[in-house]
Amino acid sequence: MHSAIPNGIFTAKLTKLHPAHLSDRPADAVSPLIYWRTRRPDQMCRKDSASIRFALSGSRLDGENCWLRAILGDGEGDETVAMHICLRQIKSHPIDAPEVDLAVSATLANALLGKPTSAIFLSWVLQRRAKIDPCCALYSDLWLFADF
């Protein structure tokens, strides 16, 4: 599983990526694929959706045949596809796994475009992440009121 991501953040085999390498860097200096867990909604804007989709464009999730559809997010039902993929990744991987970062990022791209179902789903994911990353509890609450 390889991806071609700007700045080389996720250019390694995804199963070998270690999130600890990213934790001590400021959010602006890292990949858009961790915006969901490092930025409040008010620190993002609609145009960040394009950055996220570009970063996702070189990625692949094993067993997810509709991954490209979830990344592009421009067709009928693609928001739902992204959320289903995200849920499957959360069920089959730890919340801090790179696969979860990818899947949640696809959902974030939709939320940034003003899709309320994705924002609510993102809030739920952040609440789960808060067990290992306490600031995500605040982000979870803020997504319930975010307006893009």
MOBELDA-V785683 format. One record per pair of residues at least 12 apart in sequence whose C-alpha atoms are under 10 Angstrom apart, sorted by the first residue. I is the first residue (numbers start at 1). GAP is how many residues later the second one is. D is the distance in Angstrom with one decimal. If there is no record, write none. Layout:
I:GAP:D / I:GAP:D
This chain:
1:12:5.5 / 1:13:5.9 / 1:14:7.7 / 1:15:9.8 / 1:58:7.6 / 1:59:6.4 / 1:60:7.3 / 1:61:7.5 / 2:12:6.5 / 2:13:9.4 / 2:56:7.7 / 2:57:6.5 / 2:58:7.2 / 2:59:9.5 / 3:52:8.7 / 3:53:8.0 / 3:54:8.0 / 3:55:4.6 / 3:56:4.4 / 3:57:7.1 / 4:50:9.7 / 4:51:7.8 / 4:52:8.6 / 4:53:7.9 / 4:54:4.7 / 4:55:6.9 / 5:26:8.2 / 5:27:9.7 / 5:28:9.5 / 5:49:8.0 / 5:50:5.2 / 5:51:7.4 / 5:52:8.0 / 5:53:6.3 / 5:54:8.0 / 6:24:9.8 / 6:25:7.7 / 6:26:9.5 / 6:45:9.8 / 6:48:8.7 / 6:49:6.7 / 6:52:9.6 / 7:22:9.3 / 7:23:8.1 / 7:24:7.5 / 7:48:9.8 / 8:22:9.7 / 8:23:8.6 / 9:12:9.4 / 9:13:8.5 / 9:21:7.1 / 9:22:6.0 / 9:23:9.5 / 9:24:9.0 / 9:46:9.6 / 10:21:7.9 / 10:23:8.7 / 10:45:8.9 / 10:46:9.6 / 10:48:9.4 / 10:49:8.6 / 10:88:8.7 / 10:92:9.8 / 11:47:9.1 / 11:48:9.2 / 13:85:10.0 / 14:45:9.1 / 14:46:9.3 / 14:47:9.3 / 14:83:8.9 / 14:84:6.3 / 14:85:7.4 / 14:88:9.9 / 15:82:8.4 / 15:83:7.4 / 15:84:8.4 / 16:82:9.0 / 17:80:8.6 / 17:81:6.9 / 17:82:10.0 / 18:78:9.3 / 18:79:8.4 / 18:80:8.0 / 19:15:9.5 / 19:77:7.3 / 19:78:7.8 / 19:79:7.5 / 19:82:9.8 / 20:76:9.9 / 22:12:9.0 / 23:15:9.2 / 26:12:8.8 / 27:12:7.1 / 31:20:9.3 / 31:21:8.5 / 31:24:7.7 / 32:16:8.0 / 32:17:9.1 / 32:18:9.9 / 32:19:6.7 / 32:20:5.4 / 32:21:9.0 / 32:22:9.2 / 32:23:6.8 / 32:24:9.0 / 32:69:9.7 / 32:70:9.8 / 32:73:7.9 / 33:18:9.1 / 33:19:6.3 / 33:20:9.1 / 33:21:10.0 / 33:22:6.9 / 33:23:7.5 / 33:65:9.1 / 33:67:9.8 / 33:68:6.0 / 33:69:6.2 / 33:70:9.1 / 33:71:8.3 / 33:72:5.6 / 33:73:8.8 / 33:75:9.4 / 33:76:10.0 / 34:18:9.3 / 34:64:9.3 / 34:66:9.8 / 34:67:6.2 / 34:68:8.3 / 34:70:8.8 / 34:71:7.2 / 35:13:9.3 / 35:17:8.6 / 35:66:9.0 / 35:69:9.7 / 35:70:7.6 / 35:73:8.5 / 36:65:8.0 / 36:66:10.0 / 36:68:7.1 / 36:69:6.5 / 36:70:9.8 / 36:71:9.1 / 36:72:6.5 / 36:73:9.4 / 36:86:8.1 / 36:87:9.8 / 36:89:9.5 / 36:90:8.0 / 36:100:9.0 / 36:103:8.7 / 36:104:9.9 / 37:59:9.9 / 37:64:8.6 / 37:67:9.3 / 37:68:9.5 / 37:85:9.8 / 37:88:9.5 / 37:89:7.1 / 37:92:8.0 / 37:93:9.3 / 37:96:8.5 / 37:98:8.4 / 37:99:6.3 / 37:100:10.0 / 37:102:7.8 / 37:103:9.5 / 38:95:9.7 / 38:97:8.4 / 38:98:8.0 / 38:101:8.7 / 39:96:9.5 / 39:97:9.0 / 39:100:7.6 / 40:95:9.4 / 40:96:8.8 / 40:98:8.2 / 40:99:5.5 / 40:100:8.8 / 40:101:9.8 / 40:102:7.2 / 40:103:8.0 / 40:106:9.4 / 41:67:9.9 / 41:70:9.6 / 41:71:8.4 / 41:78:9.7 / 41:98:7.2 / 41:99:9.4 / 41:101:6.7 / 41:102:6.3 / 41:103:9.7 / 41:104:9.1 / 41:105:6.3 / 41:106:8.6 / 41:107:9.0 / 42:97:9.8 / 42:100:8.5 / 42:101:9.2 / 42:104:7.5 / 42:105:8.9 / 42:106:9.3 / 44:68:7.8 / 44:104:9.3 / 45:67:6.5 / 45:68:8.6 / 45:102:9.8 / 45:103:7.2 / 46:63:8.3 / 46:64:9.3 / 46:65:8.8 / 46:66:5.1 / 46:67:5.6 / 46:68:8.0 / 46:102:6.6 / 47:62:9.3 / 47:65:8.0 / 47:66:8.5 / 48:60:9.4 / 48:61:7.5 / 48:64:7.4 / 48:65:9.2 / 49:56:9.0 / 49:57:8.7 / 49:58:9.7 / 49:59:7.4 / 49:60:4.4 / 49:61:7.2 / 49:62:8.4 / 49:63:5.9 / 49:64:7.0 / 50:22:9.6 / 50:59:7.4 / 50:62:9.6 / 50:63:9.7 / 51:58:8.7 / 52:19:8.8 / 52:50:9.4 / 52:53:6.7 / 52:54:7.4 / 52:55:10.0 / 52:56:8.2 / 52:57:6.3 / 52:58:10.0 / 53:17:9.5 / 53:18:5.9 / 53:19:6.8 / 53:20:8.8 / 53:52:8.2 / 53:53:7.1 / 53:55:9.7 / 53:56:6.8 / 53:57:9.7 / 54:17:8.7 / 54:18:9.2 / 55:16:9.6 / 55:47:9.2 / 55:50:9.4 / 56:12:9.0 / 56:14:9.8 / 56:15:6.5 / 56:16:9.1 / 56:46:6.9 / 56:47:9.1 / 56:49:7.9 / 56:50:7.6 / 57:14:6.9 / 57:15:8.3 / 59:12:9.3 / 59:40:9.7 / 59:43:7.9 / 60:39:9.0 / 60:42:8.8 / 60:43:10.0 / 61:24:9.2 / 61:28:9.0 / 61:38:6.9 / 61:39:9.8 / 61:41:8.2 / 61:42:8.5 / 62:37:9.3 / 63:22:9.8 / 64:21:7.1 / 64:24:9.4 / 64:25:9.6 / 65:20:9.7 / 66:12:9.0 / 66:15:7.3 / 66:16:8.5 / 66:19:8.3 / 67:14:8.2 / 67:15:7.6 / 67:18:7.6 / 67:36:8.8 / 67:39:9.1 / 68:14:9.5 / 68:38:9.9 / 69:12:7.5 / 69:13:7.9 / 69:37:9.9 / 70:12:4.5 / 70:13:8.3 / 70:14:9.3 / 70:15:8.0 / 70:16:9.6 / 70:33:8.7 / 70:36:6.4 / 70:37:8.2 / 70:39:9.7 / 70:40:9.4 / 71:31:9.4 / 71:32:8.9 / 71:34:8.8 / 71:35:5.6 / 71:36:8.6 / 71:38:8.3 / 71:39:9.3 / 72:34:8.5 / 72:37:9.3 / 72:38:9.6 / 73:33:8.1 / 73:34:9.1 / 73:36:8.2 / 73:37:7.0 / 74:36:9.3 / 78:28:9.9 / 78:29:9.8 / 78:32:9.1 / 79:27:8.6 / 79:28:7.1 / 79:29:10.0 / 79:30:9.3 / 79:31:6.5 / 79:32:9.0 / 79:36:8.1 / 79:38:8.4 / 79:39:7.1 / 80:27:8.9 / 80:30:9.8 / 80:37:8.7 / 80:38:8.3 / 81:25:9.7 / 81:26:9.3 / 82:21:7.0 / 82:22:8.2 / 82:23:9.2 / 82:24:6.1 / 82:25:5.7 / 82:26:9.5 / 82:27:9.7 / 82:28:8.6 / 82:36:8.8 / 83:20:7.9 / 83:21:7.9 / 83:23:8.1 / 83:24:6.1 / 83:25:9.7 / 83:27:9.6 / 83:34:9.1 / 83:35:7.2 / 83:38:7.4 / 83:39:8.9 / 84:19:9.2 / 84:23:9.6 / 85:15:9.4 / 85:17:9.9 / 85:18:6.5 / 85:19:8.8 / 85:21:9.2 / 85:22:9.2 / 86:13:8.8 / 86:14:6.8 / 86:15:9.0 / 86:16:8.3 / 86:17:4.6 / 86:18:5.7 / 86:19:8.8 / 86:20:8.1 / 86:21:7.4 / 86:35:9.5 / 86:36:9.7 / 86:39:9.1 / 87:13:8.8 / 87:16:8.3 / 87:17:8.8 / 87:34:9.4 / 87:38:8.8 / 88:12:9.1 / 88:15:9.0 / 89:12:9.3 / 89:13:9.1 / 89:14:6.9 / 89:15:8.9 / 90:13:8.6 / 90:14:9.0 / 90:35:8.5 / 90:38:9.5 / 94:35:9.6 / 95:30:8.6 / 95:31:9.5 / 95:33:7.6 / 95:34:6.2 / 95:35:9.8 / 95:36:9.5 / 95:37:8.6 / 96:33:7.8 / 96:36:8.5 / 96:37:9.6 / 100:25:9.8 / 104:14:9.7 / 104:17:9.3 / 104:18:7.3 / 104:21:7.9 / 104:22:9.5 / 105:17:9.3 / 106:12:9.5 / 107:12:8.0 / 107:14:8.0 / 107:15:7.0 / 108:13:9.2 / 108:14:6.8 / 110:12:9.9 / 111:32:8.9 / 111:35:9.1 / 111:36:9.2 / 111:37:7.8 / 112:34:9.1 / 112:35:8.5 / 112:36:6.0 / 113:34:9.4 / 113:35:6.3 / 114:32:8.8 / 114:33:6.8 / 114:34:4.8 / 115:32:9.4 / 115:33:8.3 / 116:27:9.3 / 116:28:8.6 / 116:29:9.7 / 116:30:8.9 / 116:31:8.7 / 116:32:9.2 / 118:25:9.6 / 119:21:9.2 / 119:23:9.7 / 119:24:5.9 / 119:25:6.8 / 119:26:8.9 / 119:27:7.7 / 119:28:9.3 / 119:29:9.9 / 120:20:8.6 / 120:21:9.5 / 120:23:6.8 / 120:24:6.0 / 120:25:9.3 / 120:26:9.7 / 121:19:9.5 / 121:22:9.2 / 121:23:9.4 / 122:17:9.3 / 122:18:7.2 / 122:21:7.2 / 122:22:8.9 / 123:13:8.9 / 123:14:8.6 / 123:15:9.5 / 123:16:7.3 / 123:17:4.2 / 123:18:6.6 / 123:19:7.9 / 123:20:5.6 / 123:21:6.6 / 123:22:10.0 / 124:13:9.6 / 124:16:6.8 / 124:17:9.2 / 124:19:9.4 / 124:20:9.5 / 125:12:9.8 / 125:15:7.8 / 126:12:8.7 / 126:13:6.8 / 126:14:5.1 / 126:15:8.8 / 126:17:9.1 / 127:12:8.3 / 127:13:5.7 / 127:14:8.4 / 128:12:9.2
